């Protein structure tokens, strides 16, 4: 009998898209052999990408099908984490840029044809030493020469070198480069340009210098530093999105009517919107898999307790509360991710402010939540979770990268907070909670979440409306930053609870509804407890009710344990593909099989410096 919650978890897409895509990862090429070094794993990921292109079809078709591409991100993160960074650069950031912003698709056809099959790998180059990914301050230049009708890419100084794209491996590359356009002696904003940065034999294009970087400890990628010296890009390689042109006759640059440098900035940044939501939903998918692994481990591991009694790990209250807290949080994150994915699929313009807000809040809130959940599962699984075979360590490494990729978390939180304060937050609902029993209704949870959001919005607004006096605009904004970040958090929490309750209303049948409501209650109570000081101080929550929250969470944990099989199986993870020894009924046998591959490496003779060769 199919799990009644699986389609709720996957927003009605499991049987339509997710099940098929997950099956692709049963292919042996997606399995990382035990004992590979980080450089070997980085190179192996390119074989995975080529096989993925064969299985999923042309990159253009997959990129245009946002729902299918989102599902591909999620299952790659669960079953082939080494592949995920390549997917992001290849599909969304490169193929997406060419499809969305290319003016002449016929001239781009040879590039797209190679990207379709992953015979050339797509990468976006934005970050620079001096400014990170802050597009407005990039210093790489693309200077137009009307005589040749070409642009030349140049790195004016060392701090303008492109920092850490994965281009060190000698693999054919099609790269999209963000650079400041210079025409007629004037700068006209930051645009994207496309070129073959490595040829069919993997050698760099003339004028391109690629310097490999040291290994990162978190996950394998062939990162590098790149500089340009007169690298030629034909006019057709300028990805304008239709907002600007250079006259073929006189070489004069002009923006289309109603457009300007800010539009160039917005369309360059818009490529991040899809990526932020996709990477965030992938991080949440890995957190679901980690919660499943912990649940199986806690159910199956026997612990010798007092007086020689033997109990399953899950029978201990500390484990119950850790697992059930993570379970509630991952369901909450899943429903917020589904909310943002639905808005992303429906969006006509990813550069619109509301669309960009979705991407910013998704990245800031969901990746942080996934990281917190993964860290909790890693600790509860103990030494088991320190090995790649049990997945969680690799998930943690990947999410460490996602915390930084496509925008620093704190910068995104304060950006969202300022936007929300200017837009106007929701008003508080004055419903003081005097008794713990009052916290048993969805309406009360929402009222407290809204009150917290309004409190943060009011604080930001008050600071931003202060007279400048002897200070500067920066001084005033600097004072508002902590509250702006709190406003982003409160807004995301409220949006999460609303998405959770909407999913609860769609739960089919009494058992599924009871299980999902217990998870929603656990999420709400934990967030209220975490922010209880402010709610008590503002008179929304009595001290008595606040002091009873720990006992209330313990009671809901006991209820959630009863629903645990239903809730974790609704994640839809194929445990045969996952192949984690920690989930096996006979862990010793599972580890024996996993160790055989590693044993061959450690039995090789050890060479010393004194030995020849």
N, C-alpha and C positions, 0 to 999 in steps of 0.2 A: 504494500500500500504506500503510495507516494506521501512524503512528508507534507502536511497541510500548510506549513509555513515557508516552504522553499521558494515559492513564487513571491511571497511577501518580501522575503530577504532580498531577492533579486529583481524586485519591482516588475514582476510579470515577464521577465526576460529569460528565465532559466531554461525552460524547454525550447524556447525559440532560438536563443543564441548561446547562452553560457555552456550548456551541456556539450554541444558540438565542439566549441572552442577548447573546453577543458580536455576533451579526448585527444586533441592534437598533441598534448604534452605527454602522452604515453609513449611517443616516439623516443627511442633510445638516445637520439642526438641531444635531447634536452637534459639528460642526466649528467651531472658533473662527476667524473671518475674520482674516487677517493685519492687524496694525496697530491692533487695538482697544485702547483704554485700559483700565486696571484697572476703573474704574466701569462701562464698557460691557460688559466681560466679566462682571462681577458680575450685571448686569441680564440679560445673555444666558443666564446659568445658570438663571434662572427659566423661560425658554422651553424649555430643555432638560428641566427637571423636569416641566413639563406634558406634553411629548411623551413622556417616559419613562413617565409615568402612563398615557398612552394605549396604549403598547406592552406594558407589563407587567401592566396590569389594576389593579383596585382596590387601594388601599394596604393595606387590612385583610388581604386575601388574601396579598399579598406579605409583609407583616410576619409573618403566622402561619407562612409557609413559610420556616423559618430557612435551609435549604440554598439555596433559590433567592435569598433576599435576600443571603446571603453572596456568591454568584456575581455578583449585580448590583453589589455594592460593588466587587468585584475588577475587572470589565470597565469599569465607570465610571471607576475610577482609571486604567486603562490608556488608554482611548480618549477620555474626557471628564473630565479631572481637575477642571475648574471645577465640575462637577456634584457631586462627592463630598461636600463639606461640607453641601450641601443635603439629600442623601440621608440622611445620618446624623441630622440634626435632624428631618427630616420623618417618616421611617419608624420607626426604632427608638425615638428619644427621645420623640416626640410620639404617633404612632399606637400604639406599643408601650405607652406609659404609660396611654393611655386604655383599651386593651384589657385590660391586666393589672391595673390598679388602679381603674378606674371602677366605682362601685357600681351605677349605674343606666344601663345601655347605651341604653335608650330615650331618656333625656334628653340623652345625648351623641350621638345619631344625626345631628342636623343638622351637628355639627362633623365627625364621621367621614365623612359624605357629601361634604363639601367637601374633606376631606383625601384621600379616595379618588381624586379626579380632579386633585388639586393646584390646584384653583381657590382654595383657601386653603393657605398653606404653614405647616407645623408647625415650631416652634422650642422648645427647652428653655432656660429662664433659671435658671441656678444661680449662676454666678460673680458675686462682688461685689468691689468695689475692696479692701475690707479683709481678705478671707479667701480670695480665689481661689475654688477649687471645694471647699473644705473644708466639707462639708455641716454638720458638727457646730457650726460657728461662724457660720452665716448669720444675718443680722440683719433682713432683710425680714420684716415681720409680716403675718399674716392674722388679723384680730380678728373673732370671731364675735359677731353681734348677733341675739339670739333673737327680737326683735320682728319683724324682716324675714326671719329665717332665711337671712341672707347673711353672707358674710365681706367685710371690707374690707382690701385690700392697701395697705400703707404702707411708705415708705422713711423710716426714722426719722432718718437723717442722711446726709451726702454719701458716707461710706465704705461705706454699705450699698447704694449704687446698683448695679444689675445691669450687669456690665461685659462688653462686646464681643459679645453675640449679634448674628447677622446679621438685623437688623430695620430697617435705615435706609431701604431702598427702600420706596416706597409700594405695597406688595403686600399683599393680604388675608392676615391672619395668625391662626393658632390657636396660642397659646403655652401651654406648661406651665411654671408658675412654682414654684420651691421657696421656701417661706416658713415662718416659725416660727408655729405655731398658738397663738393666745391665746383662751382661753374661760374665762368666770367669773373673770376677773382673773388667771388663771394660764397659764404657758406649758406646752405639752404635746409639744414636739418639732417637728421639721421634716417637713412634708408637701408634697405636690404639689397645685397648683390649676390648673385650666384655664380660659382665657377667650379671647374674640376680642380681640386686642390692636390689630389694624387691621381696619376694616370693609371692605365690598365695594369702596369707593372708595379704599381705602388709608389713610384718615385714622385717627389713633390714637383709642382708646377714651377716654372722659371720665376725666380724672385720670391719664392716662399721658403722660409726657414722654419723647420719644425724641430723643437728640442724636447725629447721625452722627459717626463717628470718622474720623481721617485714614486714607489708604490704608496698607495693609501692603505692604512690598516683595516678600513671598514669593509670595502668591497672592491673587486678587481675591475679596473678600467685602464686603458692605455692613454692616460692624460698627457698633455703636452703644452708647451708654450709656442706661440706662432707669431712671426713677424713678416711683414710684407715690404718689398722693395720694388716699386714699379710694376706690380702684377697687373696685367691687362685683363679687363673685363669688357666684352662687347656691349653695345648699347642695349641689346636684348636681354642682357643679364641683370639689368637694373629692374628690381621688382617694385614698381610704383603703386600698385593697387589702383591705378587710374587717377591718382590725385595730382600728378605733375607730369610734365614733359619738357623736352628740349627741342626747340624748333630745328627741323632738318636743314632749313635754308640758312638762317643766321646764327644758329647755335645759342639762342637766348633761352634761358630757363624760365619756366612759368608754372605756377600752381593753377589747377583748374578752379573755376569759379567757386568761391565759398570755402576753399581749402587753404591751408597754410602749414608752417613748420610743425605746429602742434598735432596736425592730422598725421604727419609722417611719424611723429613720436608715438601717437596712439596706435597706428596700424602695426608698427614694429613691436610694441608692447602687447598687442592683442594676441600674438601668437602664443603668449604665455598663458592666456586664459584657459584654453583647452588643456594645455599641459598641466597647469596647476590642479585642475579638477581631476584629470585622469590619474596623475601621480598620487593625489590624495586618496582617490577611491581604491587605487592599487595598494596603498599602504594599509587601508582599512581591511582589504581582502586578506593581506598577510596577517593582520591582527586576528581576523576570524580563524584562520588556519592555526595560529598559535594558541588561541583559546581552545580549539578542538584538541590539539595535542596535549595541553595541560589537563583537559577534562579526561581524556583517555588515560593519561598517566596517573592522575589522582584516583581514578576508579580502579586501576589495575595494580597499583603498587601497594604491597602489604608492609605495614610499619609495626615493628615490635614496640608495644606500649608498656605501661606499668604492669608489674607483676607477671610479666611474660605474655600478656594478652597481645594478640595480633589483630590489627585493624586496618582496613583500607585507608589510604592517605586522605581520601575524601571525607572520612568520618570525623576528622579533626576540624573544629570550628574555625581556626585561623585559616586553614586551607579553603574551607567552604566560603568564607567571606572574601578571600583573595580572588578565588575563581569566579564567584557570583558577581563580585564587583566588576571584574574584567568582562564577564559575559554581558552584564547590563550596559557597560560602557561601549562595548563593540557593537551591540545592537543599536544603541543610540547613534554612534558614528555611522553605521551602515545606513540608517534612515536619513540622516543629514546628507550623506553622500548621494543617496538616491534622489533627494530633493534637488541638489545642485546638478546632478547629471541630467535630470528631466529639463531643468531650465537651460542647460547647455545645449541639449539636442534641439530645443525649440527656438533658441536664439537666432535671430537673423544677422545681427551685427555683434561680433565678439569684442569690438572696440568700444561699444556703448558703456557708459559708466556703470549701469546696473549689472551688466554681464561681467565687467571687470571686478566689481565688488564680489560677485559669486566666486570667482577664481581666487581672489585674495583671501576671503574668509574661509573657503574650503582648505586652502593650503595652510593658513595660519592655525586653524582649529583641528582639522582632521589629522594632519600629519603629526601634530603634537599629541593628540589623543592616541593615535596608533603607536607612537613611540612609548607612551606611558603604559599602554596595555602590554606591549611586547616586553618591556622591561619587567613588568610584574610576572608575566608567564615565564620569562627566562629565570628569574629568581626562584619561583616555586618549583620549576622542573630541576633545579639544582645543576649538577654536573652534566646531566643528560642534555641540557639545552646549550651547552658550550660547543657542541660539535655540529658541523654543517649537515651531517646526516639527519639530524633532528630539526633542521630548518630554521629554528628560531634565531640562532646567532646570525645567519645570513639575512634574515628579515630585518634584524636590528641594524646590521651594517648598511643595508639598502636604505632604510628609513633615516639613518644618520645622514646619508647623502641628500635625501629628500628634504630634510630640515633646512638645507642651505640652497638646493637647486631652485632656480626660478624665483628667487626672492628670499631675503632673510626674514625669519618668522616675526621678530619684533618690529621690523620696519613695516611689514604687511599689517600687523595688528594696529599700529598707530595710524597708518594710512587709512585703514577701514574705519577706525574710531573717529578720525576727523571728518571723514565723509558722512558717517552716520550722525554725528553731532550737527553738522550743517543741514542735513536732511530733516532732522527732528526725530527724537526717539519716541517710543510709545509711553503713554501716561501710566502712572502707578494706579493700581486698584487697591484702595484702602480696606483690606480685609484682614485685620489682625488675627493671627492664629494663637489662641490661648491654650488649647489642649492638644496633646499629641493626636488624639482621635480626629481632630479637624484636618490632619494632613493625609487623610485617606481618600481624598477626591482629586480628580484630574484638574478641576477648576481651581482648587487651592494651590496646587503645584504651579499652574500657569500664572496665577496672581502673584505669587512670590517671585517667580522668574521675571515677570514684567516689572515688578517694583524695583528689583535689582538693576535692570536695564535702564529704567527711568532715572534712578539715582545716579548712575554713571554718566548718563547723557547730560543731566543737569550740572554735574560737576565740571564736565568739559566745557559746556556752554558758558558757565560763569567765568571760567578762566579766560576763554577766548574773547569775551565781551569786556574784559577789564581795560581801562585806559592804559595806554602805553607808558605814560609818564616819562621817566628818563631811560626806560628800556627800549628794546627793539622788538620788531615782530618776531624774530627768532626767540628772544627771551620769553615772550609771552607763550609762544607755542611750546617751548621747552618745558615750561611749567605744566602744560596740559598733557604732555606725553603719557605719563603713567595712567591718568584717568582715561585717556583715549584708548589705551590698550585694554583697560578693564571694560570699557564700553564694547569693544569688539568681542571680548570673551562673553560678556553678558548677552549680547545680541545673538551670538552663535549658540549659546546654551538655550536661549528661548526658542530659537528657530529649530534646534534639535528636538526639544520637547514637543513642539507642535508637529514636527514630522513623525515623531514616535507615536503620538496619539492618533495621528491620521492613519498610520499603518495599523495601529491597534483596532481602529474602527473597521478595517478590512479583514481582520483575522477570521478565518473560516472555522466555525465550530467552537463549542465551549472549552475544550481542552486547550486548543491553540490560543484562544483568547485569554484564558487564565494564565497560561505560561507567559504570553507577551505582556500582559498587564503587570505581572510580578516583576518582569525585567524593567518595565517603564517605571514602576514604583521605586525599585532599587536605584535606578539612575536619578530620579527626581530627588529622593531623600539624600543621596550622597552629595548632590550638587547643593542642595539647601544646607546641609551640614557644613560643607566647605565654605559657604558664604554666610554662615549663621551669625557671625559677629555683627556684620553690617545690618542684617535683617532684624536682629534684636535691638540694635542701637536705634534703628529707624522706627521701631514700634510695630513692625510687621509680624514679628514672631516672639512669643513669650519665652523667658528663660527656661520655664518648665518644659515647654515643647522642645526647645533646643536640646536640653539635657537628655531627653528621651529618644533622640534620633539614633544613637548607637544601638540601643535595644531594638528599635524598630527595624533597622537594617539587618540585625541578626535574625529576626523573625522572618523577614522576607528572604534571606539567604536560605533558610531551611525549606521554604516553599520552592525556591528556585532549584534546589538540589533535586527535588522530586520531578521537576520538568526538564532536567539537564539533558537526557537523551534526545528528546524532541527538539530542544533549542539548538544543540550543536549539530545535529544531523541536518537541520534546515540550512546550514551553510552550504550544503551540496558539494563538499570537498570529496573527491575520489581518493580514499585513503590508500588504495593500491598504487596510484600514481605518486601520491605524497611520499610513500615508502619511508616513514620515519620509525626507527626502532622503538622510540619511546611509546608509540601507540600500539605496539604489537602485544598480543596476549602472552607470548613467550619472548620476553625482551632479550634473554640470554642468547637464544637461537638467532634472533634478528641481528643482534650485534655481532655474533660469530660470522654471519654471512657478510655483514658490512666490513668487518675487519680483514677478510681475506684479501681484498683488493689492496688495502693499505700495507699489508704484510710484505708484499712483493717489493715495495719501495724501501722498507727499512732493512731488508735482507741483502741489499746491494752493498758491495764492498765500499768502505769509506776511503776516499783518496786524500792523501796528505800533500802538502806543498812540496815535500822532498821527492815525491814520486813523479816520474816523467809523464808527459801527456796531459 
